[in-house]
Amino acid sequence: MHVLALDFDGVICDSSREVFVTAVDTYAAQDPASPLNASLRPLRDEALSGGDSFRDDPIYGTFLELLPLGNRAEDFGVTLKAIEQSAVIPDQIAYDSFFSGLDPAWRDQFHQRFYEARNRLRDADLEAWLHLHLPYTGLAEMLGRHRGTSRLAVATAKDARSVELLLEVLGLSGIFDSDLTFDKQTGVEKTHHLRALQRITGTDFDQITFVDDKVNHLVKVSQLGVRGVLAAWGFNSPREHALANDLGFDVARLDDAESILFKGE
C-alpha cells in the first residue's frame, strides 16, 4: 500500500505564529543582552494576542524568508542571530555558512531552550497555545478521502505531545495511523524518520511519498528512493519553488495537491 508521510509545521499545520513567539522567548533567554530583544518583544506580544500587525514588520518578514533554509529548532535562533547582525543571506549556501560560524554549544543550547519555552507556553495556557496554530483549508478533508487507500504518517521535528494535541484540534486525529507518528526523538534528519517508517510498514522506499515545505529535506530523503513533494502552502517562497522544480521535485499547491500526492496509490 502507498504510504504518504507529511511534515507537521508548514505542511499539516500553519504554526508560523507559534514558532515565532517561542523563538523570541527562547532568544531572550539565550541572549538577554541582545539589542534585538527590544524590537522582538512587541512583535511577540502582538502575535500572542492574536493580532496581525506584526506580520508587516520587516523583522518578521526576514524571519519568514529565512525559515525554509533551516532544519531544526536551533535554526530559529540562527535566523534571529542573522537578523541581529544584519547578515545578508540570499540562499542555502550563505545560510549554511552563517550557521557553521556560530558556536555549536550556543546552537545546542538554543535547541534545548526552545522546547523548554514551548512547554512553558503550552502548559501556562493550553487554549491560548492551541489558538496560535491554524489549519490549512481543505487539507483534513483531502487526507480523509484517502484514509483507506494510503497509510498516512507524520514525520516531524516537533515533539509527540504537541503533535497529538494539535491533530485533535485540527480534526486530524483519526486520519493518521496511530503508530506512524515519528517526532523529534526519532532522529536529527528526516532520513531517520523515513527509515523508521519503512521498517514499521515494510513498504519499499519508492512507494513512499514525503511532503515537506523545505527543499533541503526533500533532497536528503530522495537519496533513499523516497518520492519528495514540496508543499507550496508552507514556509517557503518562489525561490524554493523554482529550486524544487529544478531538482525534479513536484511542487503542490492546496488546489492541486490531491492529484499530486496520491498518484502513487
N, C-alpha and C positions, 0 to 999 in steps of 0.2 A: 504493500500500500504506500502511496505517495505520502511523504512527511513534509509538512510546512512548519518551519521554525521562524519565530519572529523575535527580534529585539524588543525591548519594552519602551524605554524612553525615546520618544520621537518616532515610534512605529505603532505601538499599541496605544500609547497614551501621550498626550501633549503635556509634558511635565516641565516645560521651559520656565514657568513661573516658580515652581518649587525648587528646581535646580539652582536658579539664580539666588533665591532667598537663602538657601542652605549654603551656597558657595560664599556669599557675602558674610554670613555669620561665621563660617569657618575661617575666612581670610582675616576677619577682625581678631579672632582668637590666635591665629597663626602669626600675624604681623601687626600687633596692636598699635605700633608707632607709624604705620604706613600712612602717608598723606592721602592715599586713595580712599581710606575708610570714611572720611568726612563726606565725600561725594557719593559713596555707595549707600550709606545708611538711609537717606531719604528715599532713594530708589527702592531699596529693600522694603521699607515700611509701606510704600505705596503698593508694591506688588503683593505684600502680605494682606493688606486691607482689601484687596480686590479691585483696586483702581487700575487704570491702563496708561496713564500719562508717562509712567516710567519707560514704556516701550519707545517713546520718541527721543529719549536721551541718547546721545552718541555713545556713551559708555556701554549702555545695554546693547546698542546696535553692534558695537565691536565684539561684545561678549558672544552674541548670537553668530556673528560672522566667523569667529574662531572655533565655535563648538564642534563643527564637523571634522576638525583636524586632530582632535584628541581621542582618547580611548577609554580612560577610566576617571575615577573621582579626582585624582591628583591633577588631572588636566584642567579642571575648573580653576584650581589655584594657579597653574601655569598661565592660563588665559588672563586672569586678573593681574598677575605679575607683569605680563606683557603690556597690559593696558597702563599699569602704573609707570612703566618705563618707556611708554610711547614707542614700543618696538614696532617695526614695520614687518608684517608677516603676511605676505601675499599668497603663500602656497604651503603645501605639506613639507617641502624641504626646509623652508625657512622656519616653520613651526618646530620641526624635529630638532633643528639646530638650537633654537632657543630653549627647548625642553632639556636638551642634553647639557646646556650651560648652567642649569640650576642644580643646586646641591641635592643629590639623591635623597639624603636624610630629610631635607625640607619637603621634598615631594612625598615621601613616605608618610611623614607626619601629617601633611595636609590630607592625604588619603584617609588615614585613621580618624582624624578630627572631623572630616566631612560626614562620615557615617555616625559619629557621636552627635554631631549637630543635628542631623536628620532625625535621629532617635529622640532627641530632646524636643524638637519641634513637633514631632508626631505624638509623643507622649503628653506634652503640655496641653494640646488641644487637637484631638484626633479629627474632629469635624472640620476645623479650620484647615488642617493639613490636607485632608482629602479634597477640599474645595480648591486647592492650588493646582489640582490635576484636571485636565479636560479631555473628554473623549474625542476621537476623530469621527466625524459624521458618517454614518453608514458602515463603519468598519465591523462592529459587532454583528450586524445583520448579515453582512457578506460572509464572515467567517462561519457563522452559524449554519449557513446553507450548505457548507461542505463538511459538517461535523462527522458524517458517516462515511465519507469517501476519501478523506485525508486525515491523518493523525496530526494534531495541532500541538505545537510545543512553544515554550518560552525560553529564550537564550539571552540572558541579560547580566550586566554588571551590578544590577540592583540587588538588594537583599530580599530573601524569600518572603519574609513577613510583610514587607511593603507591597510586594507583588500580589500576595494573597489578598490583602485588604483592598487594593485598588482594582483588581479584577472583579471583585464582588460589586464595588461601587459603579464600575463601568459596564456592568451587565455581561461580563465575560467569564465568570467563574465556572460555568458549566460547559464552556466551549473547549477549553484546553484540557488535555489529558492530565489527570492529577499527578501522575508520575513523571511528567515530562516538563517540569519547570527546573531549569538549570540557572542558578543565581551566581552571585559573586564568589561563593565558596567553591564553585566548580573549577575555576582557574582564571588566570590573568587574561588569556587570549580567547577569542571566540572559537578558535580551533579546538580548545579544550572542551567547550560546550558541545560543539558538533561531534566530536569524537565520543563523548559520553552519550549523546543522543543516538548515535549509530550503534553503540554497544547495547543499549537498552532495547531499541526497536528491532535490531537486526536488519535494518534497511540499508541497502547499498548507498554509498555516498551520492551516486548520480541520480538517485531517486529522492533526494532531499533538496528542498528549496529553502534558502535562508534569506530573510528580508531584514535589511538594516538601513539606517539612514546615513551611514558613514562608509565611504568608498574603501577606506583602508581596511575595514573589517571584511568586506567582500573579497578583496584581493587575497587576504590570508586564507579564508575558508575555501576559496576556489582551488587552492593548491591540493585540497583533499578530494576534489572532484565534485564538490557541492555546487549547485546552481545558485548564484547570488543575484538578488534583485534589490535595487536601490529604491527606498521609499521616498518619493519626491515630496511627500507631505510632511516629512520630518525636519530634523535640524540640518538642513543643507540649503544650497543655493544653485543657481545656474552654473556656477563654477564646478560644483560636484556632479551635476547632471551631465555636463559635457565630458568630464573626465570618465564617468561611468560608461557613457556611450563609446568613448574612445577605447576603453578597455574591454568592451564587448559585453557589458552587463546590461540587462533590461532596466529601464527606469520607469517605475509605475507611479501613476497618479491615482487618487482615490476613485476617479471616474472610470479608469480602465484597469484597475488593479485585479479585479476578479478574473478576467480573461488571461492576464499575465501570470498571476500567482498559481492558478490551478490548472494550467495547461499540462502539468505533469501527472494529473490524475488518470 
